[in-house]
Amino acid sequence: MALNTAVEEHNPVEPITLIGADVGGTYARLGWAELVPGKPIQIRDFRKYTCADYPSLAAILRDYLQSLQQQPPLPPVRHAVVAIAGLLDGDTLLNTNLAWPVSLSATQRDAGLERLELINDFAAVAQAMPHVDRATLHRICGHSDDTARGPAVVLGPGTGLGVAVRLGAGNPSVLPSEAGHAALAANTALERDVLQLLSQRYEHVDNERVLSGPGLMALYACLCELRGAAVRWRDPAELVAGSRAGDLLAVESIQAFCGWMGSLAGDLALTFGARAVYLTGGVTGHLAAELHDGTFQKRFLSKGALSPALRQVPVWRVDHGELGVLGALAWHADRLDACLPNNATGV
């Protein structure tokens, strides 16, 4: 998803200053950078906003711009790339998880920007992968082969479930996806029971109905109903804390979540012929320990005759709090690099 995608004419060695933003259903994260072809991206003045505290995306962008103006002299910043969940339909963003509607033209005008680009949030995350510090990658399973080339699946449970595919070399280098809204597949007796309960309430039960922050709580509520127990925990942080304190239903819910996520990750790896899988998103951070306990790996590999092939695919948990902002900036930087002669960046 992108608009205004033409790269403006510029001197290849002249830095371009712009804002990168990562906007989800709960938080908006912003930073800015000077992009110089061939140079690492350095995010500056990173800030995190609670979306519900602001009346619009434009209000957040305007507040951030005003905060920059109060600092020592900076190059003019009038251009923003916003990684945001949803699909752009003309001037209107289609999304079920945001705190407010988004119009591209109205947001650009009301924020006081000369140029605004919207890109898919997980396309941005996939774009960020070549730019992340290796220290932020934690292997869950598979062979750690840093020389592997080819498609990589990026998925992350947060307010929703984001999915994208990094294709590697070529243009475009990233394939956006709405796999979070594809139908949820059940593979165990417990998953079939949960899916049956959810199917009684929703016409379409998609992946993010379970594999997201709200989905984790929906899964827990279904297990409470199936076990005849009262709902005790009210949000993912409470549920994780309850699980680690020994609450059996909380433990079962989180194990079921990790297993289901592993199954979907394996399906996506097979679908796209992935050479690597990256897990990101807020829920991934909450469940860092649980994703490494073997439940995810078992279901990731449980693909019948093709299980041996998946043993070659490394799955990484990405621990990077600025990934979406980095991806928004990288998306623009990579497009600039693509427009330069092959020797312009020193590659």
PASEFI-116552 format. One record per residue (C-alpha): residue in one letter; x, y, z. Coordinates in steps of 0.2 Angstrom, whole numbers, plus 5000, padded with zeros to 4 digits. Layout:
{residuo = A; u = X; v = Y; w = Z}
...
// end
This chain:
{residuo = M; u = 5000; v = 5000; w = 5000}
{residuo = A; u = 5008; v = 5016; w = 4995}
{residuo = L; u = 5003; v = 5033; w = 4988}
{residuo = N; u = 5014; v = 5047; w = 4981}
{residuo = T; u = 5027; v = 5035; w = 4977}
{residuo = A; u = 5037; v = 5044; w = 4964}
{residuo = V; u = 5054; v = 5048; w = 4971}
{residuo = E; u = 5058; v = 5067; w = 4970}
{residuo = E; u = 5073; v = 5073; w = 4961}
{residuo = H; u = 5088; v = 5077; w = 4971}
{residuo = N; u = 5106; v = 5077; w = 4972}
{residuo = P; u = 5112; v = 5059; w = 4976}
{residuo = V; u = 5124; v = 5065; w = 4989}
{residuo = E; u = 5113; v = 5077; w = 4997}
{residuo = P; u = 5104; v = 5071; w = 5013}
{residuo = I; u = 5085; v = 5070; w = 5013}
{residuo = T; u = 5077; v = 5073; w = 5030}
{residuo = L; u = 5060; v = 5065; w = 5034}
{residuo = I; u = 5049; v = 5058; w = 5048}
{residuo = G; u = 5046; v = 5040; w = 5049}
{residuo = A; u = 5031; v = 5034; w = 5058}
{residuo = D; u = 5023; v = 5017; w = 5064}
{residuo = V; u = 5005; v = 5018; w = 5067}
{residuo = G; u = 4995; v = 5004; w = 5075}
{residuo = G; u = 4978; v = 5002; w = 5084}
{residuo = T; u = 4986; v = 5006; w = 5100}
{residuo = Y; u = 5002; v = 5016; w = 5098}
{residuo = A; u = 5010; v = 5028; w = 5086}
{residuo = R; u = 5029; v = 5028; w = 5086}
{residuo = L; u = 5038; v = 5042; w = 5077}
{residuo = G; u = 5056; v = 5047; w = 5073}
{residuo = W; u = 5066; v = 5056; w = 5060}
{residuo = A; u = 5082; v = 5054; w = 5050}
{residuo = E; u = 5093; v = 5061; w = 5037}
{residuo = L; u = 5095; v = 5048; w = 5023}
{residuo = V; u = 5111; v = 5047; w = 5014}
{residuo = P; u = 5113; v = 5034; w = 5001}
{residuo = G; u = 5124; v = 5020; w = 5007}
{residuo = K; u = 5124; v = 5026; w = 5025}
{residuo = P; u = 5116; v = 5017; w = 5040}
{residuo = I; u = 5099; v = 5024; w = 5045}
{residuo = Q; u = 5100; v = 5033; w = 5062}
{residuo = I; u = 5083; v = 5036; w = 5070}
{residuo = R; u = 5083; v = 5052; w = 5080}
{residuo = D; u = 5070; v = 5060; w = 5093}
{residuo = F; u = 5060; v = 5043; w = 5094}
{residuo = R; u = 5043; v = 5046; w = 5103}
{residuo = K; u = 5029; v = 5035; w = 5107}
{residuo = Y; u = 5011; v = 5041; w = 5107}
{residuo = T; u = 4995; v = 5033; w = 5113}
{residuo = C; u = 4983; v = 5034; w = 5098}
{residuo = A; u = 4967; v = 5036; w = 5109}
{residuo = D; u = 4974; v = 5052; w = 5117}
{residuo = Y; u = 4973; v = 5061; w = 5100}
{residuo = P; u = 4959; v = 5065; w = 5089}
{residuo = S; u = 4967; v = 5060; w = 5073}
{residuo = L; u = 4983; v = 5055; w = 5064}
{residuo = A; u = 4986; v = 5072; w = 5059}
{residuo = A; u = 4986; v = 5078; w = 5077}
{residuo = I; u = 5000; v = 5066; w = 5081}
{residuo = L; u = 5011; v = 5071; w = 5066}
{residuo = R; u = 5008; v = 5090; w = 5070}
{residuo = D; u = 5012; v = 5088; w = 5088}
{residuo = Y; u = 5028; v = 5079; w = 5083}
{residuo = L; u = 5033; v = 5092; w = 5071}
{residuo = Q; u = 5030; v = 5106; w = 5084}
{residuo = S; u = 5042; v = 5096; w = 5096}
{residuo = L; u = 5055; v = 5096; w = 5083}
{residuo = Q; u = 5054; v = 5115; w = 5080}
{residuo = Q; u = 5058; v = 5118; w = 5099}
{residuo = Q; u = 5075; v = 5110; w = 5097}
{residuo = P; u = 5091; v = 5117; w = 5090}
{residuo = P; u = 5090; v = 5121; w = 5072}
{residuo = L; u = 5086; v = 5106; w = 5061}
{residuo = P; u = 5085; v = 5104; w = 5042}
{residuo = P; u = 5067; v = 5107; w = 5037}
{residuo = V; u = 5056; v = 5092; w = 5040}
{residuo = R; u = 5041; v = 5093; w = 5029}
{residuo = H; u = 5040; v = 5075; w = 5023}
{residuo = A; u = 5033; v = 5060; w = 5032}
{residuo = V; u = 5032; v = 5041; w = 5028}
{residuo = V; u = 5019; v = 5033; w = 5039}
{residuo = A; u = 5018; v = 5014; w = 5040}
{residuo = I; u = 5000; v = 5010; w = 5045}
{residuo = A; u = 4989; v = 4995; w = 5046}
{residuo = G; u = 4976; v = 4994; w = 5033}
{residuo = L; u = 4973; v = 4996; w = 5014}
{residuo = L; u = 4972; v = 5012; w = 5005}
{residuo = D; u = 4956; v = 5014; w = 4995}
{residuo = G; u = 4958; v = 5030; w = 4985}
{residuo = D; u = 4960; v = 5043; w = 4998}
{residuo = T; u = 4953; v = 5033; w = 5012}
{residuo = L; u = 4962; v = 5020; w = 5023}
{residuo = L; u = 4952; v = 5004; w = 5026}
{residuo = N; u = 4956; v = 4997; w = 5044}
{residuo = T; u = 4946; v = 4989; w = 5058}
{residuo = N; u = 4959; v = 4993; w = 5072}
{residuo = L; u = 4963; v = 5011; w = 5071}
{residuo = A; u = 4957; v = 5024; w = 5084}
{residuo = W; u = 4950; v = 5035; w = 5070}
{residuo = P; u = 4947; v = 5036; w = 5051}
{residuo = V; u = 4962; v = 5042; w = 5040}
{residuo = S; u = 4961; v = 5052; w = 5024}
{residuo = L; u = 4977; v = 5054; w = 5016}
{residuo = S; u = 4974; v = 5072; w = 5009}
{residuo = A; u = 4966; v = 5078; w = 5025}
{residuo = T; u = 4980; v = 5071; w = 5036}
{residuo = Q; u = 4993; v = 5079; w = 5025}
{residuo = R; u = 4984; v = 5096; w = 5025}
{residuo = D; u = 4980; v = 5096; w = 5044}
{residuo = A; u = 4998; v = 5090; w = 5049}
{residuo = G; u = 5006; v = 5104; w = 5039}
{residuo = L; u = 5016; v = 5092; w = 5028}
{residuo = E; u = 5022; v = 5096; w = 5010}
{residuo = R; u = 5022; v = 5077; w = 5007}
{residuo = L; u = 5015; v = 5062; w = 5015}
{residuo = E; u = 5016; v = 5043; w = 5010}
{residuo = L; u = 5007; v = 5029; w = 5018}
{residuo = I; u = 5013; v = 5011; w = 5017}
{residuo = N; u = 5008; v = 4995; w = 5024}
{residuo = D; u = 5014; v = 4993; w = 5042}
{residuo = F; u = 5021; v = 4976; w = 5039}
{residuo = A; u = 5028; v = 4979; w = 5022}
{residuo = A; u = 5038; v = 4992; w = 5032}
{residuo = V; u = 5043; v = 4979; w = 5045}
{residuo = A; u = 5049; v = 4968; w = 5031}
{residuo = Q; u = 5058; v = 4982; w = 5023}
{residuo = A; u = 5068; v = 4985; w = 5040}
{residuo = M; u = 5075; v = 4967; w = 5041}
{residuo = P; u = 5091; v = 4970; w = 5032}
{residuo = H; u = 5094; v = 4986; w = 5043}
{residuo = V; u = 5092; v = 4978; w = 5060}
{residuo = D; u = 5106; v = 4975; w = 5072}
{residuo = R; u = 5110; v = 4956; w = 5073}
{residuo = A; u = 5110; v = 4958; w = 5092}
{residuo = T; u = 5091; v = 4961; w = 5091}
{residuo = L; u = 5088; v = 4944; w = 5083}
{residuo = H; u = 5084; v = 4928; w = 5095}
{residuo = R; u = 5083; v = 4911; w = 5086}
{residuo = I; u = 5068; v = 4901; w = 5091}
{residuo = C; u = 5072; v = 4886; w = 5080}
{residuo = G; u = 5080; v = 4881; w = 5063}
{residuo = H; u = 5097; v = 4883; w = 5057}
{residuo = S; u = 5106; v = 4899; w = 5059}
{residuo = D; u = 5113; v = 4903; w = 5042}
{residuo = D; u = 5117; v = 4921; w = 5040}
{residuo = T; u = 5121; v = 4919; w = 5021}
{residuo = A; u = 5103; v = 4913; w = 5017}
{residuo = R; u = 5095; v = 4922; w = 5003}
{residuo = G; u = 5077; v = 4921; w = 4997}
{residuo = P; u = 5060; v = 4925; w = 5003}
{residuo = A; u = 5057; v = 4929; w = 5022}
{residuo = V; u = 5040; v = 4929; w = 5031}
{residuo = V; u = 5038; v = 4943; w = 5044}
{residuo = L; u = 5023; v = 4941; w = 5055}
{residuo = G; u = 5018; v = 4950; w = 5071}
{residuo = P; u = 5004; v = 4949; w = 5083}
{residuo = G; u = 4999; v = 4965; w = 5091}
{residuo = T; u = 4982; v = 4974; w = 5091}
{residuo = G; u = 4980; v = 4964; w = 5075}
{residuo = L; u = 4991; v = 4952; w = 5065}
{residuo = G; u = 5003; v = 4959; w = 5053}
{residuo = V; u = 5010; v = 4948; w = 5039}
{residuo = A; u = 5022; v = 4953; w = 5025}
{residuo = V; u = 5035; v = 4944; w = 5014}
{residuo = R; u = 5052; v = 4951; w = 5010}
{residuo = L; u = 5057; v = 4945; w = 4993}
{residuo = G; u = 5075; v = 4949; w = 4993}
{residuo = A; u = 5083; v = 4957; w = 4978}
{residuo = G; u = 5072; v = 4965; w = 4965}
{residuo = N; u = 5059; v = 4978; w = 4964}
{residuo = P; u = 5047; v = 4977; w = 4973}
{residuo = S; u = 5057; v = 4969; w = 4987}
{residuo = V; u = 5043; v = 4967; w = 4999}
{residuo = L; u = 5026; v = 4959; w = 4996}
{residuo = P; u = 5012; v = 4966; w = 5007}
{residuo = S; u = 4999; v = 4954; w = 5014}
{residuo = E; u = 4983; v = 4954; w = 5023}
{residuo = A; u = 4985; v = 4936; w = 5029}
{residuo = G; u = 4979; v = 4941; w = 5046}
{residuo = H; u = 4962; v = 4942; w = 5039}
{residuo = A; u = 4963; v = 4925; w = 5030}
{residuo = A; u = 4952; v = 4911; w = 5038}
{residuo = L; u = 4959; v = 4903; w = 5054}
{residuo = A; u = 4963; v = 4885; w = 5052}
{residuo = A; u = 4961; v = 4873; w = 5067}
{residuo = N; u = 4972; v = 4857; w = 5068}
{residuo = T; u = 4970; v = 4850; w = 5085}
{residuo = A; u = 4954; v = 4845; w = 5095}
{residuo = L; u = 4956; v = 4860; w = 5106}
{residuo = E; u = 4958; v = 4872; w = 5091}
{residuo = R; u = 4942; v = 4865; w = 5083}
{residuo = D; u = 4932; v = 4867; w = 5099}
{residuo = V; u = 4938; v = 4885; w = 5100}
{residuo = L; u = 4935; v = 4888; w = 5082}
{residuo = Q; u = 4917; v = 4881; w = 5084}
{residuo = L; u = 4914; v = 4893; w = 5098}
{residuo = L; u = 4920; v = 4908; w = 5088}
{residuo = S; u = 4911; v = 4903; w = 5073}
{residuo = Q; u = 4894; v = 4904; w = 5083}
{residuo = R; u = 4899; v = 4923; w = 5086}
{residuo = Y; u = 4907; v = 4929; w = 5070}
{residuo = E; u = 4903; v = 4926; w = 5051}
{residuo = H; u = 4921; v = 4925; w = 5047}
{residuo = V; u = 4934; v = 4919; w = 5059}
{residuo = D; u = 4951; v = 4926; w = 5053}
{residuo = N; u = 4969; v = 4923; w = 5060}
{residuo = E; u = 4969; v = 4938; w = 5070}
{residuo = R; u = 4953; v = 4934; w = 5079}
{residuo = V; u = 4965; v = 4922; w = 5090}
{residuo = L; u = 4983; v = 4927; w = 5085}
{residuo = S; u = 4984; v = 4945; w = 5091}
{residuo = G; u = 4983; v = 4953; w = 5108}
{residuo = P; u = 4964; v = 4954; w = 5108}
{residuo = G; u = 4964; v = 4937; w = 5101}
{residuo = L; u = 4974; v = 4930; w = 5115}
{residuo = M; u = 4961; v = 4936; w = 5127}
{residuo = A; u = 4947; v = 4929; w = 5116}
{residuo = L; u = 4956; v = 4912; w = 5116}
{residuo = Y; u = 4958; v = 4913; w = 5135}
{residuo = A; u = 4939; v = 4917; w = 5136}
{residuo = C; u = 4935; v = 4902; w = 5125}
{residuo = L; u = 4945; v = 4890; w = 5136}
{residuo = C; u = 4936; v = 4897; w = 5151}
{residuo = E; u = 4920; v = 4893; w = 5143}
{residuo = L; u = 4925; v = 4876; w = 5138}
{residuo = R; u = 4932; v = 4872; w = 5155}
{residuo = G; u = 4917; v = 4879; w = 5165}
{residuo = A; u = 4928; v = 4892; w = 5173}
{residuo = A; u = 4926; v = 4911; w = 5176}
{residuo = V; u = 4937; v = 4923; w = 5167}
{residuo = R; u = 4950; v = 4930; w = 5179}
{residuo = W; u = 4963; v = 4939; w = 5168}
{residuo = R; u = 4958; v = 4955; w = 5158}
{residuo = D; u = 4973; v = 4959; w = 5147}
{residuo = P; u = 4988; v = 4950; w = 5139}
{residuo = A; u = 5000; v = 4956; w = 5153}
{residuo = E; u = 4989; v = 4950; w = 5167}
{residuo = L; u = 4987; v = 4933; w = 5158}
{residuo = V; u = 5005; v = 4931; w = 5155}
{residuo = A; u = 5009; v = 4935; w = 5173}
{residuo = G; u = 4995; v = 4923; w = 5179}
{residuo = S; u = 5003; v = 4909; w = 5168}
{residuo = R; u = 5020; v = 4912; w = 5176}
{residuo = A; u = 5012; v = 4912; w = 5193}
{residuo = G; u = 5005; v = 4895; w = 5189}
{residuo = D; u = 4987; v = 4898; w = 5184}
{residuo = L; u = 4983; v = 4882; w = 5174}
{residuo = L; u = 4970; v = 4890; w = 5162}
{residuo = A; u = 4982; v = 4904; w = 5159}
{residuo = V; u = 4996; v = 4892; w = 5155}
{residuo = E; u = 4985; v = 4882; w = 5144}
{residuo = S; u = 4979; v = 4898; w = 5134}
{residuo = I; u = 4997; v = 4904; w = 5131}
{residuo = Q; u = 5003; v = 4886; w = 5126}
{residuo = A; u = 4988; v = 4885; w = 5114}
{residuo = F; u = 4992; v = 4903; w = 5107}
{residuo = C; u = 5011; v = 4899; w = 5104}
{residuo = G; u = 5006; v = 4882; w = 5096}
{residuo = W; u = 4993; v = 4890; w = 5084}
{residuo = M; u = 5006; v = 4904; w = 5080}
{residuo = G; u = 5019; v = 4891; w = 5076}
{residuo = S; u = 5006; v = 4882; w = 5065}
{residuo = L; u = 5002; v = 4897; w = 5055}
{residuo = A; u = 5021; v = 4902; w = 5053}
{residuo = G; u = 5024; v = 4885; w = 5046}
{residuo = D; u = 5010; v = 4887; w = 5034}
{residuo = L; u = 5016; v = 4904; w = 5028}
{residuo = A; u = 5034; v = 4897; w = 5026}
{residuo = L; u = 5028; v = 4883; w = 5015}
{residuo = T; u = 5016; v = 4895; w = 5005}
{residuo = F; u = 5030; v = 4907; w = 5001}
{residuo = G; u = 5045; v = 4895; w = 5001}
{residuo = A; u = 5053; v = 4906; w = 5014}
{residuo = R; u = 5071; v = 4904; w = 5019}
{residuo = A; u = 5068; v = 4913; w = 5036}
{residuo = V; u = 5054; v = 4918; w = 5047}
{residuo = Y; u = 5054; v = 4934; w = 5058}
{residuo = L; u = 5042; v = 4936; w = 5073}
{residuo = T; u = 5039; v = 4954; w = 5079}
{residuo = G; u = 5025; v = 4963; w = 5087}
{residuo = G; u = 5020; v = 4968; w = 5105}
{residuo = V; u = 5013; v = 4951; w = 5110}
{residuo = T; u = 5029; v = 4943; w = 5104}
{residuo = G; u = 5038; v = 4953; w = 5117}
{residuo = H; u = 5026; v = 4948; w = 5131}
{residuo = L; u = 5029; v = 4930; w = 5126}
{residuo = A; u = 5047; v = 4930; w = 5123}
{residuo = A; u = 5051; v = 4916; w = 5135}
{residuo = E; u = 5036; v = 4905; w = 5130}
{residuo = L; u = 5040; v = 4906; w = 5112}
{residuo = H; u = 5056; v = 4898; w = 5115}
{residuo = D; u = 5050; v = 4883; w = 5126}
{residuo = G; u = 5047; v = 4871; w = 5112}
{residuo = T; u = 5028; v = 4873; w = 5109}
{residuo = F; u = 5030; v = 4885; w = 5094}
{residuo = Q; u = 5044; v = 4875; w = 5086}
{residuo = K; u = 5034; v = 4858; w = 5087}
{residuo = R; u = 5019; v = 4865; w = 5078}
{residuo = F; u = 5030; v = 4875; w = 5066}
{residuo = L; u = 5038; v = 4859; w = 5061}
{residuo = S; u = 5022; v = 4848; w = 5061}
{residuo = K; u = 5019; v = 4848; w = 5042}
{residuo = G; u = 5020; v = 4830; w = 5037}
{residuo = A; u = 5032; v = 4825; w = 5023}
{residuo = L; u = 5038; v = 4843; w = 5022}
{residuo = S; u = 5044; v = 4844; w = 5040}
{residuo = P; u = 5062; v = 4841; w = 5036}
{residuo = A; u = 5062; v = 4856; w = 5024}
{residuo = L; u = 5056; v = 4867; w = 5038}
{residuo = R; u = 5070; v = 4862; w = 5049}
{residuo = Q; u = 5082; v = 4872; w = 5038}
{residuo = V; u = 5072; v = 4888; w = 5040}
{residuo = P; u = 5077; v = 4899; w = 5055}
{residuo = V; u = 5064; v = 4907; w = 5065}
{residuo = W; u = 5069; v = 4923; w = 5073}
{residuo = R; u = 5061; v = 4933; w = 5087}
{residuo = V; u = 5065; v = 4951; w = 5084}
{residuo = D; u = 5067; v = 4962; w = 5099}
{residuo = H; u = 5068; v = 4980; w = 5092}
{residuo = G; u = 5056; v = 4993; w = 5099}
{residuo = E; u = 5058; v = 5005; w = 5084}
{residuo = L; u = 5056; v = 4992; w = 5070}
{residuo = G; u = 5041; v = 5000; w = 5061}
{residuo = V; u = 5049; v = 5017; w = 5061}
{residuo = L; u = 5065; v = 5010; w = 5054}
{residuo = G; u = 5055; v = 5001; w = 5041}
{residuo = A; u = 5046; v = 5017; w = 5035}
{residuo = L; u = 5063; v = 5026; w = 5034}
{residuo = A; u = 5071; v = 5011; w = 5025}
{residuo = W; u = 5057; v = 5010; w = 5013}
{residuo = H; u = 5061; v = 5027; w = 5007}
{residuo = A; u = 5079; v = 5025; w = 5008}
{residuo = D; u = 5079; v = 5009; w = 4997}
{residuo = R; u = 5069; v = 5018; w = 4984}
{residuo = L; u = 5081; v = 5032; w = 4983}
{residuo = D; u = 5096; v = 5019; w = 4982}
{residuo = A; u = 5087; v = 5010; w = 4968}
{residuo = C; u = 5087; v = 5026; w = 4958}
{residuo = L; u = 5105; v = 5029; w = 4959}
{residuo = P; u = 5119; v = 5021; w = 4947}
{residuo = N; u = 5125; v = 5005; w = 4954}
{residuo = N; u = 5142; v = 5012; w = 4960}
{residuo = A; u = 5133; v = 5027; w = 4969}
{residuo = T; u = 5131; v = 5019; w = 4986}
{residuo = G; u = 5147; v = 5009; w = 4986}
{residuo = V; u = 5138; v = 4993; w = 4984}
// end
